[in-house]
């Protein structure tokens, strides 16, 4: 039985979307649409085909030449690529259009689309003989020559212009928290137990520094994206058969470079995609830092170290009116975990192809945008969470005052400096596994055979001031 309860909803209505990426979270994922959509891929393929035609016309060996006006008009085809163009390409692929039968092939549909646009240019007087250019569209190419370049032309800006700025926003929020609360003392926990105090600012600085290093790896991976244009088996066979005297390897290297990509000289039909795997792994590195942050922020909220600004009109719990839940950090955690699962799969999958080519990667690569979308949601939610939290200094100080045993490390270390061979054992007997007061420590200090200056030094120790150079460490963050 078919449920048609929502048949009145438009297919483009977010409420009818199968995926939350285009439904519930459509507003957050919209910046990726130019790079992750079917229309975006069509435009990128059109760009590759147009630029390739222009590059062929620049070769002395080919019988075609293009004037400046024609070149500018050709580039306008992809620069001004609009919804109607995308619909025409899709029609050429699935239904047939303008006298062409359905190709059932997405790259061939782009070739026919360009023929139609060349005919338009002939009609407008920009091109003298459009049909004479038809054979040079997609000349000597396999679809993978176009696709591997098109995908990278989308992945590169998707990361550098959408994901990276979103990550930098999170880092900026961390830097601000680190600097504003550089001296705010806080009980640390190792193994979940009270440990040497730190400052809240220093802990946020750790995440900011980690995120900065992870971003550096992403930037390097983006710069390392590489493309190929070498034919059906990566040997330039068709090109060489047609024009044996042309240095096609040099041509390919120049062409790929003009697209802003590195050149991959040794491939099968498939660009091996090790560069994409490196990028996916680098993005996972960013996500892992933020997942760690999400978990810690959640725990700090749970311990009341972080309060949350209530947003007027929002509901935290449907039954407990007082609740202000750390939903942004939880949402970030869920989306980044989903993104990492997808990125791991993609990195593993796209680097393998049976012999010189199989097409299983084609459908898989269409999901890169979805992985990036989960990343983007995760980043924006983490930033939302950070914008709402307020360190609760009163609770932090109370916890420190109630946990004086954490100065035990300082006590035994100072006594070691004074030559006490039983320093560690002495403090261990006093404090291990026990609730101990600051007065108990002072009684110990009174019984010690040490100089009065050392006794005064020991008595001055407090959990609140035992933070080392934590505040100064905040300055280690690079701007």
C-alpha positions in Angstrom: 0.0 0.0 0.0 1.4 3.4 -1.0 1.2 6.2 1.5 0.3 9.4 -0.4 -0.4 11.5 2.7 2.1 14.1 1.7 1.4 14.1 -2.1 0.4 17.8 -1.8 3.9 18.7 -0.7 6.3 19.9 -3.5 9.3 17.7 -4.1 11.4 20.7 -3.4 9.7 21.4 -0.1 12.1 20.7 2.8 9.3 19.0 4.6 9.3 16.3 1.9 13.1 15.8 1.8 14.3 12.2 2.3 17.5 13.4 3.9 17.6 15.9 6.8 20.5 17.6 5.0 18.0 19.0 2.5 15.1 19.0 4.9 15.5 20.0 8.6 19.0 21.3 8.1 18.6 22.8 4.6 19.4 26.3 5.9 22.7 25.2 7.4 23.8 23.2 4.4 22.8 25.7 1.7 26.3 27.1 1.3 27.4 23.8 0.0 24.7 23.6 -2.7 26.9 25.2 -5.5 29.5 22.5 -4.9 27.5 19.4 -3.9 24.5 19.6 -6.1 23.8 17.9 -9.4 23.6 21.3 -11.1 27.0 22.1 -9.6 28.5 19.0 -11.1 27.0 19.8 -14.5 28.5 23.3 -14.4 31.9 21.9 -13.4 31.9 19.4 -16.2 30.9 22.2 -18.6 33.8 24.3 -17.4 36.3 21.4 -18.0 34.9 20.7 -21.5 34.9 24.4 -22.5 38.5 25.0 -21.2 39.6 21.9 -22.9 38.2 23.1 -26.2 39.9 26.4 -25.8 43.2 24.7 -25.0 42.9 22.5 -28.1 42.4 25.6 -30.2 45.6 27.0 -28.9 47.6 24.1 -30.3 49.3 24.7 -33.6 48.5 21.1 -34.6 44.7 21.5 -34.6 42.8 23.1 -37.4 40.6 25.3 -35.1 41.2 28.7 -33.7 39.1 30.8 -31.4 39.1 34.6 -31.2 38.9 36.5 -28.0 35.2 37.2 -28.3 34.5 33.5 -28.9 36.6 32.5 -26.0 34.8 34.9 -23.7 31.4 33.7 -24.9 32.4 30.1 -24.4 33.5 30.8 -20.8 30.2 32.6 -20.2 28.5 29.3 -20.9 29.8 27.9 -17.6 30.2 31.2 -15.7 26.5 32.0 -16.3 25.3 28.4 -16.0 21.8 28.7 -14.7 18.9 26.5 -13.6 17.5 26.3 -17.2 20.9 25.0 -18.4 20.9 22.3 -15.7 17.4 21.3 -16.7 18.5 21.1 -20.4 21.5 18.9 -19.5 19.2 16.6 -17.5 16.7 16.4 -20.3 19.4 15.4 -22.7 20.5 12.7 -20.4 17.1 11.2 -19.4 14.5 12.2 -22.0 16.2 13.6 -25.0 15.9 17.2 -26.2 16.5 19.5 -29.2 16.6 16.6 -31.6 19.0 14.5 -29.5 17.9 11.1 -28.1 18.3 10.4 -24.4 22.0 9.7 -23.8 21.5 7.9 -20.5 25.1 9.3 -19.9 25.6 12.4 -17.9 28.9 13.5 -19.5 27.7 12.9 -23.0 24.7 15.0 -22.2 27.1 17.9 -21.4 28.8 17.4 -24.8 25.4 17.7 -26.6 24.5 20.7 -24.4 27.6 22.5 -25.6 26.7 21.7 -29.2 23.4 23.5 -28.6 25.1 26.5 -27.0 27.6 26.7 -29.9 24.7 26.7 -32.3 23.3 29.6 -30.3 26.6 31.4 -30.6 26.6 30.9 -34.3 23.1 32.3 -34.5 24.2 35.4 -32.6 27.2 35.8 -34.9 29.9 35.0 -32.4 30.9 31.7 -34.0 31.2 31.4 -37.7 30.7 27.6 -38.0 29.5 25.8 -34.9 29.4 22.4 -36.5 33.1 22.6 -37.3 33.7 22.8 -33.6 31.5 19.8 -32.6 34.2 17.1 -33.2 36.6 19.0 -30.8 34.3 18.9 -27.8 35.5 16.0 -25.7 38.2 15.2 -28.3 40.2 12.1 -27.2 38.7 12.1 -23.7 37.1 9.5 -21.6 34.4 10.6 -19.1 36.8 10.1 -16.2 39.0 12.8 -17.7 36.2 15.2 -17.2 34.8 13.8 -14.0 38.0 13.6 -12.0 38.7 17.3 -12.8 35.1 18.4 -12.2 34.8 16.7 -8.8 38.0 18.4 -7.6 36.9 21.7 -8.9 33.9 21.3 -6.6 35.7 19.7 -3.6 38.3 22.4 -3.5 36.0 25.4 -3.0 33.6 23.4 -0.9 36.4 22.9 1.6 38.3 26.1 1.3 35.3 28.5 0.9 32.7 26.8 3.1 34.1 24.3 5.6 37.4 26.0 6.4 35.7 29.4 7.3 33.2 27.5 9.5 36.1 25.8 11.3 37.8 29.1 11.7 34.7 30.5 13.3 34.8 27.7 15.9 38.5 28.4 16.5 37.9 32.1 16.9 35.2 31.4 19.5 37.7 29.1 21.4 40.4 31.8 21.2 38.0 34.4 22.6 37.0 32.1 25.5 40.7 31.2 26.1 41.8 34.9 26.4 38.8 36.1 28.3 39.2 33.3 30.9 43.0 32.8 30.9 43.2 33.2 34.7 40.0 31.5 35.7 41.1 28.6 37.9 39.5 25.2 37.4 39.9 21.8 38.8 41.3 19.4 36.2 40.4 15.8 36.0 42.5 12.9 34.9 40.9 9.4 34.7 37.8 11.3 35.8 39.3 12.1 39.2 40.4 15.4 40.7 43.9 16.4 39.4 46.3 19.3 39.3 44.3 22.5 38.7 44.3 24.4 35.4 42.5 27.4 34.1 39.5 27.3 31.9 41.2 29.6 29.4 44.2 27.3 29.0 41.9 24.3 28.3 40.1 26.2 25.6 43.5 27.3 24.2 44.5 23.6 23.9 41.5 23.0 21.6 42.2 26.2 19.6 45.8 25.1 19.1 44.8 21.6 18.1 42.2 23.0 15.7 44.8 25.3 14.1 47.2 22.4 13.4 44.3 20.3 12.0 43.4 23.1 9.7 46.9 23.3 8.5 46.6 19.7 7.4 43.4 20.4 5.6 44.9 23.4 3.8 47.9 21.2 2.7 45.5 18.5 1.4 43.5 21.0 -0.6 46.6 22.4 -2.2 47.6 18.8 -3.1 44.4 18.0 -5.1 45.6 16.5 -8.4 43.9 15.9 -11.7 44.6 14.0 -14.9 43.5 14.1 -18.6 45.1 11.1 -20.1 42.5 9.1 -21.9 40.8 5.7 -21.5 43.8 3.9 -20.0 45.9 6.8 -18.9 48.3 6.4 -21.8 47.1 9.3 -24.1 46.6 6.6 -26.8 43.8 8.4 -28.7 45.5 11.7 -28.5 48.8 10.3 -29.8 47.0 8.3 -32.6 45.5 11.6 -33.9 48.5 13.9 -33.4 51.7 11.9 -32.7 53.9 14.9 -32.8 52.1 16.8 -30.0 53.6 16.5 -26.5 50.4 15.4 -24.9 51.9 14.9 -21.4 53.1 18.5 -21.4 49.7 19.6 -22.7 47.9 17.7 -20.0 50.2 19.1 -17.3 49.6 22.7 -18.5 45.9 22.2 -18.8 45.4 20.7 -15.3 47.6 23.5 -13.9 45.3 26.2 -15.4 42.4 24.7 -13.4 44.4 25.2 -10.2 45.2 21.6 -9.6 48.4 19.6 -9.5 49.0 17.2 -12.3 48.8 13.4 -11.8 51.1 12.0 -14.6 50.6 8.3 -13.8 47.1 6.9 -13.7 44.9 4.2 -15.2 41.6 5.5 -16.6 40.9 6.5 -13.0 42.7 9.2 -11.1 43.7 7.0 -8.1 42.1 9.5 -5.7 44.9 9.2 -3.0 44.7 13.0 -2.9 41.0 12.9 -2.0 41.6 10.2 0.6 44.3 12.5 2.2 41.8 15.4 2.3 39.0 13.3 3.8 41.4 12.1 6.5 42.5 15.6 7.2 38.9 16.7 7.6 38.3 13.8 9.9 41.2 15.1 12.0 39.4 18.4 12.4 36.2 16.6 13.3 38.0 14.4 15.9 39.3 17.6 17.7 35.8 19.0 17.8 34.2 15.7 18.9 36.6 15.8 21.8 35.5 19.4 22.5 31.8 18.5 22.3 32.3 15.7 24.9 34.3 17.9 27.3 31.8 20.8 26.9 29.0 18.5 27.6 30.7 17.3 30.8 31.5 20.8 31.9 27.8 21.7 31.5 27.0 18.5 33.5 29.4 19.6 36.3 27.9 23.1 36.2 31.3 24.5 35.3 29.6 25.9 32.2 26.3 27.7 32.4 24.2 28.2 29.3 22.4 31.4 28.2 18.7 30.6 27.8 17.2 31.7 24.5 13.8 33.3 24.9 11.0 31.1 23.6 13.1 28.0 23.4 12.1 24.7 25.1 14.8 22.6 26.7 12.6 19.7 27.8 9.0 18.9 26.9 8.3 17.9 30.5 10.9 19.7 32.7 10.5 23.5 32.2 13.8 24.3 34.0 16.0 22.5 31.5 18.6 24.2 29.3 20.1 21.3 27.5 23.5 21.3 25.8 21.7 20.3 22.6 24.1 22.2 20.3 27.1 20.2 21.5 25.1 17.0 21.3 23.9 17.8 17.8 27.5 18.7 16.7 28.7 15.3 18.2 26.1 13.4 16.2 26.7 15.1 12.9 30.5 15.0 13.2 30.3 11.3 14.1 28.1 10.7 11.0 30.5 12.8 8.9 33.5 10.7 10.1 31.8 7.5 9.2 31.1 8.8 5.7 34.6 10.2 5.3 36.2 7.0 6.4 34.1 5.0 3.9 34.9 7.5 1.1 38.6 7.5 1.8 38.7 3.7 1.7 36.5 3.3 -1.3 37.7 5.9 -3.8 41.3 4.7 -3.8 40.3 1.3 -5.3 39.2 0.4 -8.8 39.1 -3.0 -10.5 41.9 -3.1 -13.1 41.9 0.0 -15.2 38.3 1.1 -14.4 35.0 0.2 -12.8 32.2 2.5 -12.2 31.3 1.7 -8.6 33.1 4.9 -7.5 30.8 7.1 -9.6 27.8 6.8 -7.4 30.0 6.9 -4.2 31.6 10.2 -5.1 28.1 11.8 -5.4 28.0 11.4 -1.6 31.0 13.6 -0.8 28.7 16.6 -0.5 26.6 14.8 2.1 29.7 14.0 4.2 30.7 17.7 4.0 27.2 18.7 4.9 27.3 16.8 8.1 30.6 18.4 8.8 29.2 21.9 8.2 26.2 21.2 10.5 28.6 19.9 13.2 30.8 23.0 12.9 28.0 25.5 13.1 26.4 23.7 16.0 29.7 23.7 17.9 30.0 27.4 17.4 26.4 27.9 18.5 27.1 25.9 21.7 30.3 28.0 22.4 28.4 31.2 21.9 25.9 30.3 24.6 28.2 29.0 27.4 29.3 31.1 30.3 32.0 29.8 32.7 30.6 29.5 36.2 33.6 30.8 38.2 31.8 30.4 41.5 31.2 26.7 41.1 34.8 26.2 39.8 36.3 27.9 42.8 34.0 26.0 45.2 35.2 22.7 43.7 38.8 23.8 44.1 38.3 24.7 47.8 36.6 21.4 48.4 39.5 19.4 46.9 42.6 20.5 48.7 44.3 17.1 48.1 45.3 18.3 44.6 48.1 20.3 46.2 49.7 17.0 47.2 51.7 17.0 44.0 53.2 20.4 44.8 53.9 19.4 48.4 55.8 16.2 47.5 57.7 17.9 44.7 58.9 20.8 47.0 59.9 18.2 49.7 61.8 16.2 47.0 63.7 19.4 46.2 64.6 19.7 49.9 66.0 16.1 49.8 63.1 14.3 51.5 63.4 10.7 50.4 60.0 9.9 51.8 58.2 12.9 50.3 55.8 11.0 48.0 55.0 8.3 50.5 54.3 10.9 53.3 51.7 12.8 51.2 50.3 9.5 49.8 49.6 8.3 53.3 47.8 11.5 54.2 45.7 11.9 51.1 45.3 8.8 48.8 41.7 7.8 48.6 40.7 10.1 51.4 38.8 13.3 51.9 41.5 15.6 53.3 41.3 19.2 54.5 43.8 22.1 54.0 44.2 22.1 57.8 45.4 18.4 57.7 48.1 19.5 55.2 49.1 22.4 57.5 49.4 20.0 60.4 51.8 17.9 58.3 53.8 21.0 57.4 54.1 21.9 61.1 55.6 18.4 61.8 58.2 18.6 59.0 61.9 19.1 59.7 62.3 21.9 57.2 63.5 25.5 57.2 60.8 28.0 58.2 61.0 29.6 54.7 60.0 26.2 53.2 57.2 25.8 55.7 55.9 29.2 54.8 56.1 28.2 51.1 54.1 25.1 51.7 51.5 26.8 53.8 51.0 29.4 51.0 49.8 26.6 48.6 46.2 26.6 47.7 44.3 24.7 44.9 43.1 28.0 43.5 46.6 29.3 42.9 48.3 26.0 42.0 47.9 26.5 38.2 51.5 26.8 37.1 51.8 29.0 34.0 48.4 28.0 32.6 47.4 31.6 32.1 50.6 32.4 30.2 50.2 29.3 28.0 47.2 31.0 26.4 49.6 33.2 24.6 50.9 30.2 22.7 47.8 30.4 20.4 48.7 31.7 17.0 46.4 34.5 15.7 
